[in-house]
Amino acid sequence: MGKENHGYISMKRYGKYVISIVVGGVCYLAAEMLGQETDFVESGRLYRNPCGQGEAAYKVDVDGLEEPFSIELFIPEQELSEEQFQAVLPEMADLLMERMVGENPSLQEVYGNLNLVKELPEYGVEVSWQSDHPEIVGNDGMVSAEEAAEVYLEATMYNGSFSEVLEIPIRVFPAQASLEERFRLVLEEVIQQNPEQEEVILPTEFEGKKVQYRNSDKTSNGLFLLLGIAAAVCMFLKEKEDDALARKVREEQLMEDYPEFVYQLLILIGAGYSAKAAWKKVSERYEEDKEMMKRPLLKELQFTLNQIETGVPEVRAYIEFGRRCGNRKYMKFASLLESSISTGGKNLRKLLEDEVKEAFELRTDIARRKGEEASAKLLLPSFVMLGVVMVMVMAPAFLTIL
C-alpha cells in the first residue's frame, strides 16, 4: 500500500512536467505534418493555381549563391487555350508608354528597371509583356545590359474580348546588377515559360553554382517542443522556489513560537503535570488560539500526541518531533525530554528553566535581526526622499541665479 501511495504521489508531482513536454511534442508533430505539403519547394517545384483562382504566391529562400537571400515569386494561374482578341483603343498606347518609363529619363535612355504595368485600370485593360531579348530586358521589366542595346517589347493589351499588340522599341544601357537581381530575372523567365503546365521547375544551377530552395513561410516546428520543455522547467524551478520559501517561513515561525512553547511546558510540569499531560494541555490551548491554528508548531504537537496515544514509545515520539521540526533548538529540547524520562523525570524542571532563559534570549535576537532587516529595506526610500528634499531646497537658489 505504501509503494502504491508513493507511486501516486510521484505521478501527481511530476505528471505536469511530462504533460508539458508531451504537449510540446504533439504540437511539433502536428506542425511537421501540416508543413509537409509545402516541402515540394525544396525539390524546386512550384505549382500554379487552377484557372480562375488567381496567381499563386511563393516566398522562397535561396541557398548556394554566395549569401542566402529570399525571393517572393508570383505564379500566374493556369491558362486555357486563348481566343483571338480584337484590338483595343489605340489611345491607350500613349498612357502605357508614359507609365512604363518608371525612373528612367525616357524609353531611349533606359538605365534601370522599367515599370511594366500589368493593367490600365482606367480602361479595365490588363497588359502582358514579351521581350525579344529577355536576357537584356525581362518580361517583368528587369534590365540587365552589359552594353548598349536596342530591345523591342511587345505589350499585349486585352480586356477579355479584345486585344491589341503594341511593339515598343527601347534603348538600354549597362548598369551594375546584383547577383540576386540577375537570378531573379532568370526565375521570372522560367515562370513565364509554358503557362499551360501545372508545375514550374526552378533551375538547380546559376552561373556555375548549385542552387537550393527553402520555403520562407515554413516555420521551425521544433519551437513547440522547446516551449513544452521550457514550460516544464519553469514550473519545476517555480515549485522549488516556492518550497524553499515555504521552508524558510516554517522555520521562522517555529523559532518565533519556541520560547512560549517551552515556557508553557515549564509552568505545567512545575504544577505537577507529567510530560505527556503537559504536552496534551499545550496542544489543546493552541487549538483554541486562531493564530496558532495556522502555525506549523500545532501540527507537529498534534502529530506527536497521536503517536504517543497509538502506542509509539514516548521517548521515540519526542525524538521524532525534534527531527521533524528540523531545528537545533527543538532537537535539544527533545533530547532533554528523552534524558529526563530515562531518569524518571529528575531535574527536568531545572533543565527547562535554563532552556527558557536561552529561548527568550533567542527571541530577543530574532526581534533585533528583523528590525535590522526592516531598517535595511527602508534605506532606499530614505535616500529617495533625501534626494527629493535636496532638490526642493536647492531649486529656488538655482532659479534665483538664473
N, C-alpha and C positions, 0 to 999 in steps of 0.2 A: 504493500500500500504506500509506503514511504517513497519507494522508487517511482511509482506511478505519479504521485504528487509532485515529486521533484521534476519529472519529465514534463508535466503540465505547466509548472511554473517557468521552466526554461523556455518552453514553446511560447508561453504568453509573453515572456520578456523579450525574446529575440525574434518573435514572429513578425513584428512590424518592420524590422530591418530586412528580413527575407522578402516580405511583400513589396517593399520599395524597390529592391533590386529586380524582382520578378516583373513588376510593372514596367520598369525601365527597359528590361529585355523584350517584353511583349511589344512595347511601342517601337523599339528598334526593328524587330522582325516585321511588324506591320508596315513601317515606313519603307523597309527594304522591298517588300512585296509590291507596294504601291509604286515604288520608283523603278521597278523592272521595265515598265512599259516605255520609259524614256531612255533605256540603255542602248537603244539602236543608234543613238547619236555617236556613241563610242565606236561603232563599226563604220562610221562615215556615211550613214544613210539617213536622209531626211524625207519625210512623206508629205505629199500635198493633201490639202483638204479636198473632199469631193466637190464637184461643181455646185455652185450656189451657196457654199458655206464660207466664202471669203478666203483670204490668204492665211497661211499658217506661219506663225512667228516662232523662231528658234533663237535661243541665246546659247552660243557655243564657245567653250574655252578651247583655244588652240595652243598646243604644246609642240615644241620641236623647232620653232623658228626664233632662235635667239631667246628673247624674253617672252614668257607666256602672255597672251592677251585674249580678250573676249571679243566676239563678233556676234552681232544680232542680225539674223537673216530672216527675210520675209519671203516665203514660198507662195507664188500665185496659185490660186485654186486650179484644179484640173479644167481643161477646156474641151468642149465638144467640137465637132467639125464646124469650122467657121462658114458662115453665109457671106455672100458678096454684099459688101456695104456700098451704099451710094455716097456721093460726095456731100460734104458738109459745107457750110457757108465759107467762102474764101476769106472774108474779113477776119476770121479767127486766126489766120496765119500771122497777121501783124501783132496781135496780142500775145500769141505763143512765142514769137521770136523776142519780143520785148522782155518777157519773163525769163526765158531760158539763159539770158546773158549772165545773170547772177551778179557776182562781184567783178567780173571781167570788164575791161573798157568797152569792148564790142565783140561781135562774133568773128571779126577778122583779127582780133588780138586776144586770144584765149590763153591765159597762163594757169588758171586754176580750174577747179571743177565747175561744170555747168549745172544750172538749175533746170533739170529736165522734169518739168511738172507732169504729174500723172493725170491732171484733169483741168478743165476750164469750167469752174462751177457756174459762171455767168450764163453759159450756154448749155449746161448739162452734158458736157462732152468729156469723154475720157481719152487719154493720149498714151500711146505706146511708142517706144523708140527702137531704132535699129541703126547701128553704126557699120559703115563699110570697112572700118579699121578698128575693131574692138580692142586691139592691143594698144591703141593710142587713146581713143575715147570710148569708154564703155557705154553700154546701153543705159546705164544709170547716171551718166554724166561724169564719171570718174575719169580724169585726164592723167595720162602717163606717157608723156612725149619725151624722147631722148634728143630729138632735133625738131626743127620747124617742119610742119607737115600740114597738108590740106586734107580734111576729112569731110565726108558727106554723111549727114544724119537724116534718116527717114522718120518723119513723125506721122504716125497713123492716128488720125482723129476720128472718133466714132461715138455715136450715141445709142448704139444698139441696133439701128436700122440703116443708118447712112454712114459713110466714111469717105475720107479724102486723105491721100498720101502727099505730104509736103516734103520735098527734098531741100535740105538747108545746108549750104556749104559753110564751113568754118575754117579758121586758120589757127592752129595751135602751136605753142612754143614750149620748150622744155622747162620743167620745174622739178625741184627736188621732191621726190615722193618717198615716203617711208615704206619699210618692208610691209607693214600692216596694210597700208593703202594699196600696194601692188597686189598683195594676196587677196584683199577684199575685192579688187577688180576681177581677179580670176574666179572667185567664188560667184560673183554676180553673173559672170558669163556662163558658168556651169548651170546656175539656176535657171537662166533664160532658155537654155537648150532643151529640146524635146519636152515641151509643156504637156504633151498628151500622156507621158509616162507617169506612173503612180509615185515613183520614188526618185530622189535626186542623189547621185553618187558623188560625194565630195572627193577632191583629189587627195592622194596619200603622199605626194611629193610636191615640193615647190622650190624652184631654183636650187636643185640638188640636195634638198633637205627633206627628211621624212616628217610628215605632219600627223599629229594625233589630235583627237577631239574629245571634249568632255562637255556634258550638259551643265551649263551655268546655273540652271534652275534646280538642279539636284542638290539638296542639302545633305549635310553629314548626318546620317541617321544614327550614328553611334552616339550622338549627343543625348538621345533618350536614355540609353544605357548608362551613360555617365551621370545624368541627372538622377536616375534611380539610386545609383551607388552613393552619390553626393548626399541625397536626402537621408539615406540610411546612416551615413557617417555623421551628418549634422544632428540627427535625432540621438545617436549614441553619445556624442560629445555633450549635447544639452542635458541628457539624463545623468551623465557623470558629474556635470557641474551642479545640477540640482541635488544629487546625492551628497556631494561634498558640502554644499551649503546647508542641507538638512542635518548632516552630521555635526557641523560646526554649531548650528543653533541648538541642537540637542545637548551638546557638551556644555555650552554656555548656560543653558537652563539648569542642567544637573548641578553645575558648580554654584549657581545662584541659590539653589534650594538646599544645598548640603548643610550649611550651618544651622538652619532652622530645624531640619530633619534630625540631626544629631542631638540638638538641644531638647527637642520634644522627647526623644527616646531616653535621654538622661533624666528628665523630670519624671517620666513614668516608671522607669526602673528604680529610681530613688524612692518612689511612692510604694514600692513593693511588687510591681508587675514583673513577670518573667520576660525574657527577651521576646519570646513568641507572642505573649499577650500584648506587650508594648508595641510590637510591630503591627499587630492587628488593629490596635487602637489608633495609631497614627494613620494607618491606611483608611480607616473609617472617617477620621477627621478630614482627610484630604478629599474624600469622596463628596463631602458636604460643601467644600470650597469650589466655587465655579471656576476660579482662576487655576487652581491646582488640577482640576479635571483635564485641562488642556496640556499639562506638563508631563514629560516622559517619566518623572520620578514615580508618580502614582501608578503608572502602568507596570513599572518594574516591581514596586511594592506588592501589588495585587498578584502578579505572576509568581513571586517568591512565596507569598502566603498560600496560594493554590498548590504549589509544590509540596509545602510542608503538610497541608491538610490531606493531600492524596498519598502520603506515605514516603515522600522523599526525606531523607535524613536532614535534620535542621541545619547541621553544620554544612553539609553539602549545598543546601539551598542558599545559605548566606554567601558561600564562596562563589557560586554561580552568579548571584546577584552582583557582586563586585566585578566579575569578569564582563557581564553584560553591560554594565554602566561604562566600562572601558576607561575609567579614570583612576588615577593613582590614589586619590583620597578615598574613594569608595572601596577600592581593593584593600587599603589599610584598615578601613572600618570593618570590613567583612573578616579580616584577619583577627581583629580584636574580639569580635563576637565568637569566632571559632576557638580561639585560645581560652576565652572565658568559659564557654560551655564545656570545653575539655577538662577544665579545672574546677568545675562545679559552680561557676559564677563568681568566683573570688576576684576581687579587685576590678570588676567590670565598671563599677561606678567611678572609681578613681581614674581609670583609663579613658572613660567617656568625658570626664571633666577636662582632662588635658586635651582631648581631641576637640572639644567645644571651643576652648580657647584658640587653638590653631585655626579652627574653622571660621571663627569670627574675624580673626586677623586676615584670613584669606578673603573674606567678604570685603574688608576694607581695601585690600589690594585690588580686587576686581572693580570696586567703585572708583578707585583712583585711576585705574587704567582706562575705564570707559570715559571718565572725564577728560583724560588726555586725548583720547581718540576724538571726542566731540570737539575739543578745542582745535585740534588739527584740521578738522573738517570746516571749521569756521574761519580759518586763516584766509582762504581765497576770497570769500565775501568781504572780509575785513579790508583786504588790500584793495578790492574794487571800490569799496566805499571811501577809503582813504584817497584813492585817485580822483574820485568824483569831487570830494571836498577840496582837494588841492586845485582842481580846475575851477571850481566855483570861487575860490579865494583869489586865484591869480588872474582869472579872466578880466575882471574890472581894471586891474593895473595895466594889462596889455592894451585894452581898449582905450584907456586914457592916453597911453603913449602914442597909439596910432591916431 
